[in-house]
Amino acid sequence: MKNYEQYKRIFRLSFVALLFLAEMFVFRYVWRTYYSDLMEITYAKLGHWMIVAVYGIMLCIFTIIFAGWKIGYLRIFNMVYLQSLTALCANVVIYLQIVLLTKHFYTIIPLLLMSLVDIVIIMIWTPMTALLYRFIYPPRRVLMVYAERWSQGLFEKFNSRKDCFCVAEKINISEGFEKIYERCHLYEGVIICDVPSETRNKILKYCYDNAIRTYTTPKISDIIMRSSESIHLFDTPLLLSRNVGLTVEQRFTKRLFDIVFSLLAIIIFSPIMLIIALAIKIDDGGPIFFRQDRVTNDGKVFSILKFRSMIVNAEKNGEVIPATDHDPRITRVGRVIRAIRVDELPQIINIIKGDMSIVGPRPERVEHVEKYKEDIPEFKYREKVKAGLTGLAQVYGKYNTSAYDKLKLDLMYIQNYKLLLDIEIIFQTIKILFEKESTEGFAEVKEENLEKRENSDSETK
C-alpha cells in the first residue's frame, strides 16, 4: 500500500473528474437540444463549450462544499447521496443561468430528466470506484495504544469502518515504550487513544521519526493550540492564542448573515410553518409552540421556540424526561414533523431576535449544562459564541455522541471560525436532514460517554 499511498489524492481526483465529464456530456446534450436555440443570439461553437465549462465549475464547487470527492473515506450510500446533491445543486444554479441567458423561465423538465440521468450515472460510478479503490487500498491494519481506561467506544467506532480499518492489535502503555515501538513497525498505522500527554508525545515523535501514520484523539488544549497564530518577535517561535471567541468584525458579519438568511428562510418556509401550526391546533387543540429554557453565549438563558410535538405537560412537575424512540407522549403530528425535522423551524425567530445564530454550538437545556459542567469544566468554553440552529457537532456528531466529543467539535468551530465555514456547515446540514437517527434520550446515553476523566486525566498531565 505504501507504494501507492502518495497517489491516493490523484486517484480520487481522477475518478471524480471522470464523473464530472460524464455529467458535463449529459448537460451539453440537454443544453444544445432544449435551451441553446432559445437565446436571442445563439452562441458559436466556443460559447457552447464555455457554458459546459461553467457547469463543470459548479460541479467542482458543490463537490468541495459537500466533500463529495472523498472516495474511500465516505461510505457508498453517503457518496451517492453527496454526489447526487452536488448534481442537483449544480442543475439548479445552471437553470438560473439559463433563465438569464434566455430571459424567460422556460420549462425545467429537461433538467429534471437530466438530474435523474445524473443520479443513475452516480449510482453506477460509485460502487465501481469504491471497488477499485478497495482493491488498490485495502483496509489499513492498525495498532491501538490505550491507557489505564480501555477506550471501548473508540474501538467500536473504528470497527464500524471495516472498509477503512482493521484494528489488528491492542496494547496498553503499561507494556512499555520498547514493546510499543516494536509493535508499531508491524502495522500500517497507530491509533493513540486518550493517554497521558507525556506518553502520547513520545509515541508521536517516534512514529513521526519512522514515517508511521498515527491517528490521535485530540485534547482540548490541542484544539486551542491548533488554531493559534504564529508570531516571530525574536528567534524563538511563539504561538498566540487570543481565546476571546470571535472578533468584532466576525461578530458583525455573522450577525448580518444571520439576519439576511433568517428573513429569507421566513419567507420561503412560511407556508410550511402555517400548515404545521394548523395541523398541531387541529390535532389536539393545544398550544402550537413549545418553549423551553436553553443556554447561549456567556451562559445567558433564553426561551427557545419549537413546534410542539408532544402532548401538553409532557414533563410533569418540571421533571426532565428525555424523548425516546416510539415515545407515547409524541403526538401524531409530532411524529411527522420530527421525522422530517421541521419542528425546529420556529427557532428562526430566536435567530432574528438575537438569542441564537444559524451556526453555532447546539443550545443545551439548563440542567444538562449544569451537569456537563460538573463533569467537564471546559464545557463552558463553548459559550464564547451564540448557540446555533446547526453546527459542526450537529453535522458530524450524533444524538448520543458524548458531551466531550461534542465539545471538541464545537471548539474546532469556534477556534477556526470563518463565514465560509458557516456556509459549508449549512450545506452539510442539508445532508443530515435526510439521515435517520435514533432519538435516544439523555438518560439512556451511557454516562461513560461524558468521559469525565478522558478530560481531567489527560489535560493535567
Sequence and secondary structure as in RCSB ss.txt:
>XXXX:A:sequence
MKNYEQYKRIFRLSFVALLFLAEMFVFRYVWRTYYSDLMEITYAKLGHWMIVAVYGIMLCIFTIIFAGWKIGYLR
IFNMVYLQSLTALCANVVIYLQIVLLTKHFYTIIPLLLMSLVDIVIIMIWTPMTALLYRFIYPPRRVLMVYAERW
SQGLFEKFNSRKDCFCVAEKINISEGFEKIYERCHLYEGVIICDVPSETRNKILKYCYDNAIRTYTTPKISDIIM
RSSESIHLFDTPLLLSRNVGLTVEQRFTKRLFDIVFSLLAIIIFSPIMLIIALAIKIDDGGPIFFRQDRVTNDGK
VFSILKFRSMIVNAEKNGEVIPATDHDPRITRVGRVIRAIRVDELPQIINIIKGDMSIVGPRPERVEHVEKYKED
IPEFKYREKVKAGLTGLAQVYGKYNTSAYDKLKLDLMYIQNYKLLLDIEIIFQTIKILFEKESTEGFAEVKEENL
EKRENSDSETK
>XXXX:A:secstr
 HHHHTTHHHHHHHHHHHHHHHHHHHHHHHIIIIIGGGSSS   HHHHHHHHHHHHHHHHHHHHHHTTT BTTB 
HHHHHHHHHHHHHHHHHHHHHHHHHHHTS    HHHHHHHHHHHHHHHHHHHHHHHHHHHHS  EEEEEEE SS 
 HHHHHHHHTTTTTEEEEEEEEGGG HHHHHHHHTTSS EEE S  HHHHHHHHHHHHHTT  EEE   HHHHHH
HT EEE SSSS EEE   SSS HHHHHHHHHHHHHHHHHHHHHHHHHHHHHHHHHHHHHS  SEEEEEEE GGG 
EEEEEEE  B TTSSGGG      TT TTB HHHHHHHHTT TTTTHHHHHHHTS EEESS   BHHHHHHHHHH
 GGGGGGGGS  EEE HHHHH  TT  HHHHHHHHHHHHHT  HHHHHHHHHHHHHHTTS      GGGS GGGG
 HHHHHHHHT 
